[in-house]
């Protein structure tokens, strides 16, 4: 709720709705009016996808020209896992909404939340009516633009210019009215490079994930079991039977994977030192101890930064406290997910919907997590789940699963790959946060353009001391915030990760 007076000369002839004149929006407008800004509409070509009936009904092809839908646009990242595809002939008919590498995509409904650049590995694609495409000219750094649009001053304007009482929706004409802060090109490059470095680390993380997959698929028996076709009727052997009588438990693919692991593996029960479920807590606060739920592991990695917080005064049982030799397995909810705990998340608490497996060493924990989170591991976890409405997994059946010896023999490599993957993902997220925080720091006057120009010139001369000084003062809360946790606890480690990512890219 707010109450404010607006002088008649400050009213827009286009907008008379009260939300357009929220005090915070007026403050943003006043702040940017004192800076060198250009209208977003001047940076390039704006367009959108075909409406309704113009889209063909048979979008879901197995191959063709990728179609960006709302779910394919993330924060600084194109999400390609669930692309729909257009037939090439259909794409040619909709050529006016074709997007190419370097184009910016803004989701109209998720105002200020979903913006990304079409990646270089995607030569062309198309977009739906719910996305605005922007093809920038050469006068501005595209990645700097995305950093600005994600910062407080960009999001505030996008929300202000959107329309709708229930669902806010941004139109092309209104998007063009957004004021884009336009600092020196070297400043834009310095900030844009942070976004590009994040993209480089994400690409490296994908290569590391493929390396983990290559380690698993080095076994022909593993591939054979995973490729077993699903059938409606199966005939289990006597040795396949247990105390379970539900047909899902005896699916032919589940049996094939179970036979493979039983033949070549070791029971999980022989590898652990303890097993326990977490504990239940429903009183959350803004700042406190991270409380890991199924949501924080459903992606296949532990995202403790997004976890709800509980009071540090709560007496958390030791069975619910995690550390680097633990693996978390989803007990109810997203069945088929297992993650190894990274050392940086040591001390967090977990909910009762997760099973905590503890091991003697990190290497064994890594190998077990790699297998349980693989295609074969997911088959086994779904096999042992029970319950018609909400599937669950019991500790006893989980511990009876076998982990292939060839995976355990590569446990050192599993740990190295998982650690590099986790650090790359974390650093990429921190870099995108640093980009938008740098824009905000410039606008607030906490940093000057000259400081960033000097840092950029020094980097081009091979000197990262100024860059390191700036990065060390960044936190999730902003720049030079007293008492805040730094975004980069070890800037040298960040540089090392970037070097490894660049080397991996060069070796491809």
Secondary structure as the mmCIF struct_conf table of DSSP 4:
data_model
#
loop_
_struct_conf.conf_type_id
_struct_conf.id
_struct_conf.beg_label_comp_id
_struct_conf.beg_label_asym_id
_struct_conf.beg_label_seq_id
_struct_conf.end_label_comp_id
_struct_conf.end_label_asym_id
_struct_conf.end_label_seq_id
HELX_RH_3T_P HELX_RH_3T_P1 UNK A 8 UNK A 10
BEND BEND1 UNK A 13 UNK A 14
HELX_RH_3T_P HELX_RH_3T_P2 UNK A 18 UNK A 21
HELX_RH_AL_P HELX_RH_AL_P1 UNK A 23 UNK A 33
TURN_TY1_P TURN_TY1_P1 UNK A 34 UNK A 34
BEND BEND2 UNK A 35 UNK A 35
STRN STRN1 UNK A 37 UNK A 39
HELX_RH_3T_P HELX_RH_3T_P3 UNK A 40 UNK A 42
BEND BEND3 UNK A 43 UNK A 43
STRN STRN2 UNK A 44 UNK A 48
STRN STRN3 UNK A 50 UNK A 50
HELX_RH_3T_P HELX_RH_3T_P4 UNK A 52 UNK A 54
BEND BEND4 UNK A 55 UNK A 55
BEND BEND5 UNK A 57 UNK A 57
STRN STRN4 UNK A 60 UNK A 60
BEND BEND6 UNK A 62 UNK A 64
STRN STRN5 UNK A 65 UNK A 68
HELX_RH_3T_P HELX_RH_3T_P5 UNK A 70 UNK A 72
STRN STRN6 UNK A 73 UNK A 73
STRN STRN7 UNK A 75 UNK A 75
BEND BEND7 UNK A 76 UNK A 77
STRN STRN8 UNK A 78 UNK A 78
TURN_TY1_P TURN_TY1_P2 UNK A 81 UNK A 82
STRN STRN9 UNK A 84 UNK A 86
HELX_RH_AL_P HELX_RH_AL_P2 UNK A 88 UNK A 93
TURN_TY1_P TURN_TY1_P3 UNK A 94 UNK A 94
HELX_RH_3T_P HELX_RH_3T_P6 UNK A 95 UNK A 97
STRN STRN10 UNK A 98 UNK A 100
TURN_TY1_P TURN_TY1_P4 UNK A 101 UNK A 102
STRN STRN11 UNK A 104 UNK A 107
BEND BEND8 UNK A 108 UNK A 110
TURN_TY1_P TURN_TY1_P5 UNK A 111 UNK A 113
STRN STRN12 UNK A 115 UNK A 117
TURN_TY1_P TURN_TY1_P6 UNK A 120 UNK A 121
STRN STRN13 UNK A 124 UNK A 127
STRN STRN14 UNK A 128 UNK A 128
TURN_TY1_P TURN_TY1_P7 UNK A 129 UNK A 130
STRN STRN15 UNK A 131 UNK A 136
TURN_TY1_P TURN_TY1_P8 UNK A 138 UNK A 139
BEND BEND9 UNK A 140 UNK A 140
HELX_RH_AL_P HELX_RH_AL_P3 UNK A 142 UNK A 150
BEND BEND10 UNK A 151 UNK A 151
HELX_RH_AL_P HELX_RH_AL_P4 UNK A 152 UNK A 161
STRN STRN16 UNK A 163 UNK A 163
BEND BEND11 UNK A 165 UNK A 167
STRN STRN17 UNK A 169 UNK A 169
HELX_RH_AL_P HELX_RH_AL_P5 UNK A 172 UNK A 175
TURN_TY1_P TURN_TY1_P9 UNK A 176 UNK A 177
HELX_LH_PP_P HELX_LH_PP_P1 UNK A 178 UNK A 178
STRN STRN18 UNK A 179 UNK A 181
HELX_RH_AL_P HELX_RH_AL_P6 UNK A 185 UNK A 216
TURN_TY1_P TURN_TY1_P10 UNK A 217 UNK A 218
HELX_RH_AL_P HELX_RH_AL_P7 UNK A 220 UNK A 226
TURN_TY1_P TURN_TY1_P11 UNK A 227 UNK A 227
HELX_LH_PP_P HELX_LH_PP_P2 UNK A 228 UNK A 230
BEND BEND12 UNK A 232 UNK A 232
HELX_RH_3T_P HELX_RH_3T_P7 UNK A 238 UNK A 240
BEND BEND13 UNK A 243 UNK A 243
HELX_RH_3T_P HELX_RH_3T_P8 UNK A 247 UNK A 250
HELX_RH_AL_P HELX_RH_AL_P8 UNK A 252 UNK A 264
STRN STRN19 UNK A 265 UNK A 267
HELX_RH_3T_P HELX_RH_3T_P9 UNK A 268 UNK A 270
TURN_TY1_P TURN_TY1_P12 UNK A 271 UNK A 271
STRN STRN20 UNK A 272 UNK A 277
STRN STRN21 UNK A 285 UNK A 285
BEND BEND14 UNK A 286 UNK A 288
STRN STRN22 UNK A 289 UNK A 292
HELX_RH_3T_P HELX_RH_3T_P10 UNK A 294 UNK A 296
TURN_TY1_P TURN_TY1_P13 UNK A 297 UNK A 299
BEND BEND15 UNK A 300 UNK A 301
HELX_RH_3T_P HELX_RH_3T_P11 UNK A 304 UNK A 306
BEND BEND16 UNK A 307 UNK A 307
STRN STRN23 UNK A 308 UNK A 310
TURN_TY1_P TURN_TY1_P14 UNK A 312 UNK A 313
BEND BEND17 UNK A 314 UNK A 314
HELX_RH_3T_P HELX_RH_3T_P12 UNK A 318 UNK A 320
STRN STRN24 UNK A 321 UNK A 321
TURN_TY1_P TURN_TY1_P15 UNK A 324 UNK A 325
STRN STRN25 UNK A 326 UNK A 330
BEND BEND18 UNK A 331 UNK A 331
STRN STRN26 UNK A 332 UNK A 332
BEND BEND19 UNK A 333 UNK A 334
TURN_TY1_P TURN_TY1_P16 UNK A 335 UNK A 336
STRN STRN27 UNK A 338 UNK A 340
HELX_LH_PP_P HELX_LH_PP_P3 UNK A 341 UNK A 342
HELX_RH_3T_P HELX_RH_3T_P13 UNK A 343 UNK A 345
TURN_TY1_P TURN_TY1_P17 UNK A 346 UNK A 347
STRN STRN28 UNK A 349 UNK A 350
TURN_TY1_P TURN_TY1_P18 UNK A 352 UNK A 353
STRN STRN29 UNK A 354 UNK A 359
BEND BEND20 UNK A 360 UNK A 361
HELX_RH_AL_P HELX_RH_AL_P9 UNK A 362 UNK A 372
TURN_TY1_P TURN_TY1_P19 UNK A 373 UNK A 373
BEND BEND21 UNK A 374 UNK A 374
HELX_RH_AL_P HELX_RH_AL_P10 UNK A 375 UNK A 384
STRN STRN30 UNK A 386 UNK A 386
BEND BEND22 UNK A 388 UNK A 390
STRN STRN31 UNK A 392 UNK A 392
HELX_RH_AL_P HELX_RH_AL_P11 UNK A 395 UNK A 399
TURN_TY1_P TURN_TY1_P20 UNK A 400 UNK A 400
STRN STRN32 UNK A 402 UNK A 404
HELX_RH_AL_P HELX_RH_AL_P12 UNK A 405 UNK A 408
TURN_TY1_P TURN_TY1_P21 UNK A 409 UNK A 410
HELX_RH_AL_P HELX_RH_AL_P13 UNK A 411 UNK A 444
TURN_TY1_P TURN_TY1_P22 UNK A 445 UNK A 445
BEND BEND23 UNK A 446 UNK A 447
HELX_RH_AL_P HELX_RH_AL_P14 UNK A 449 UNK A 460
TURN_TY1_P TURN_TY1_P23 UNK A 461 UNK A 462
HELX_RH_AL_P HELX_RH_AL_P15 UNK A 465 UNK A 471
TURN_TY1_P TURN_TY1_P24 UNK A 472 UNK A 473
STRN STRN33 UNK A 474 UNK A 475
TURN_TY1_P TURN_TY1_P25 UNK A 476 UNK A 477
STRN STRN34 UNK A 478 UNK A 479
BEND BEND24 UNK A 480 UNK A 480
TURN_TY1_P TURN_TY1_P26 UNK A 482 UNK A 483
HELX_LH_PP_P HELX_LH_PP_P4 UNK A 484 UNK A 485
STRN STRN35 UNK A 486 UNK A 486
BEND BEND25 UNK A 487 UNK A 487
BEND BEND26 UNK A 489 UNK A 489
HELX_RH_AL_P HELX_RH_AL_P16 UNK A 491 UNK A 507
#
